[in-house]
Structure formats: C-alpha cells, structure tokens
C-alpha cells in the first residue's frame, strides 16, 4: 500500500503523524511511504531522517494525495485541502466530524473512507489513539491557565499555588477522564485547590483514590456545575463523548457571573466546546478572547504547543492500527479489529458512526451493512 504523510496546514500545527521508526517498520513490511517535504520539521524531524528510514519525500501535497492509497495525518483536512482528497482513499486522522458538517459532506461526496483516531476504542472502552493527546492536553491546561491568570495576560492576577497566608487558586475541572485526571495531577502539583466534577461516581472514586483525597470530587449536575464555576479562578472543560459533540454544561449566564479575570480553558473545543461562550476557535499565536470579563482559551490543537512530545506519543499509539489497515486492507482490518471498525466514520458515502450521525442529523448506516450492500450490488 502507498501511505502518504502530508505536512499539516492548520495554523500553528507542527506535529507530524509518523516518526522515522514507524516509517521503517512500514517500509520493511513492504509498503511505500511518501512524506511531504518538511512535514516533520516542526517536531525536530528532518527530511533526511525519513529518507534514511526508507520514505520518499514529495514536495507537492497534490502529488502526495494523488498517489497515496492511505493518507495519515494529525488534524482534519481544512477547506484548502478538500480538493486534494481522492475517491476511494482512506483518510486516517483526528477528524471530530460531529463538529465538522462541511467536511463530512465533502468526505461523503468524494466517497473517501474516513477513519477517525478519536473513535477507535479498545475492548475495555478506552481510546488508545486519543489517550496520549488527552494526557498532553490535560497536563498543559493548568500551565496555560496559570499563565493567563497573570494580570498582564488579562487574568485576575492570581498565583495558582498562592503563598503562606494567601490561599491558592481554585481550579475546577469538568470531567474526570484522561484529560481531567491529568489536569488535576498538574494543578495539584502546582499547589492549586482542585475540584473535579463528573457524572460517573466510579470515575470520581478513582480520582479520589488516585490523589489520596486531596481533590474535591462532585457529581456533575446543573447545581454543582454552577456553584463550582462561580468560585473558579480557572475552569477547565474536559468532557468527552466519543464521536459526539461535547455537551454544553456552563451557560452564558453562569459565565457572566464568574469572577472578573477568571480563565476558561476548554479542551473540548475541537468537539464543539462545553462552555456556551466558547463559540469560536483561537490559535497558539492568538490564543484568547474575553467575554463578560472572563478570559477564554479555545485552541483546538492544544498538544501542538509541544509538537515533539506529542508527535512521538501519537505515532506510537496509532502505529498498530495503521499497520493493520495497511497490511490487511480496510475491510479485513475491520473484521479483525473492533477498534478499527469503530473508527470508521464515513464509508462509501455513508456515515457509519452513530454519535457522528446523531450530531449531524444524518442517517447512520453501519459499516458492515454498507459493505454487504456493496457486495450484493
């Protein structure tokens, strides 16, 4: 199979989907790997490292997309990339289609097979390709919040740890999954007072045990969310529903009543955001805007701030699934792996993931049903 790795075009996105180690393994398995020139430069990986591993470098993205059977990238295609997508091609990336109706339409029209990193699930329900980026985003969120709480950045002028005689900042985390747990770990380490809310009692028990009771845990309901948000200096949105849009948990009325100069970091912004006033995307170069006196950080590719760490973590996590897709082909890979089958969001013009279809108000045709229908035709 010919595997193409394009250079990311999203603003301030410096990650690349593969490292030379994965390239060598793919080449040794008999695949041809095309890398767009300078695709890895932002992560500190030069073209020569890829060529030594057996890849061929390609200057033009159009040529790469034109030749590749399978395109593996980090972030979803942007409008300037839509014309590059080829009928029958497999696209393997973070897609977040529940918040991308236009891209979903393009993938359907062009009959591109879209396999989303974020909906591949292991038998235990975990999300193996999403997990490392959730860890990075969770660990970055308190750092980001701490810097924007500084007065010159528009914040309240609060030190996360406080000092003797002055209390620490109140950090409230909505969601106790991978992002929320990692955010709590760093916020605690920075000396903050931390509260985690989640709808699942067993997840809160795990948080309580993990941190030895040093984190306040609350069941997530409208009353508790509002009360926690109003006392927060830093509010971190860390809610994920696999494949679906994030639920809005904090209304604009609540934001209006939050502390002046408080900071919101909504990690769920790439799935539509969980704060009502997170209604636009920002970039690493221009990361915040202010609504009702509250600083909003709404960067959809938070792990891109540390591209080298993120690239190596991502490439290692996605490789087993990529090797299966490339070696067995999509149909056989989906038969062998329930994870791969769950990752298929669009196939032969149909939306195959229930959460994505529900978010976009489209019919959901399961992958195997589409496959069977095509076989009978």
C-alpha angles and dihedrals in degrees: 000000000000110000120196126202111191128196110258115250101191112116112272093358109141101161123111125205099231138033126210090264093063092041091056092050091051093047091047087053090058101261127131115231123201118195121190111234114270092007090134100036094100089056093048095257114128126208091250091062090057094046091050087054090055104264125134116228120226124197099200124061090207091060091047094052090042093057103034122097090191125029115200116190139150108241131031118274115272123220092268088059098048094091090054094063114104129214111259093016120136114231114198114186147100098296109165089193094173086075095036111068094157093053090046090055091050092050091050094046093049093042092233115166105233118199112184122211091210097059098048104111131191119225090263091057095254122134105232100186095040093047100076093049090046088053091051094046092046093050092046096048097076091044090051092046092048092054093048092048087068112105097238088056092054097263133126094269092248126151109222093224098040116206134256106299094017118081122238124252120278110243116191119192121195105208132030100215128105095304094043095046093049091046090052091050093055096039090053090047089053090054100253127145104248133203123183123195126194137157093230117078092200090057091051090049089054091050091049092050094044094055098034095242094304092119122070109231125201134179108249111244130135093265096050094041092053094046092048094046092052092056095042124113088183122025117192120195107212104158121135131181104181110250095351134098114271113257118247105244101163118055126209089251089060092048089050089058097045121110115287107256095019115144130230120199108185108193089178093065092108087062093048099280132266097236116077094222092053089094101140138043123245133194137231088253093051103018108164147046130180128236122178089350093303120120112231122202109194107165109151096203103048094157088060087076088074101033100167095055091041096048095053092045093048097045093052092049097048098042099085091054093043091050090052093048093048096042101042103024124239100286096049093040090055090050091052099041127044086195093061091045090053090049093061106102100163127022128172093341097314131107106236103179116085097211093049093047092048093050092050096040092240130134115264116224110186115236095244091050091054090046092051092046091052091048091054094047 
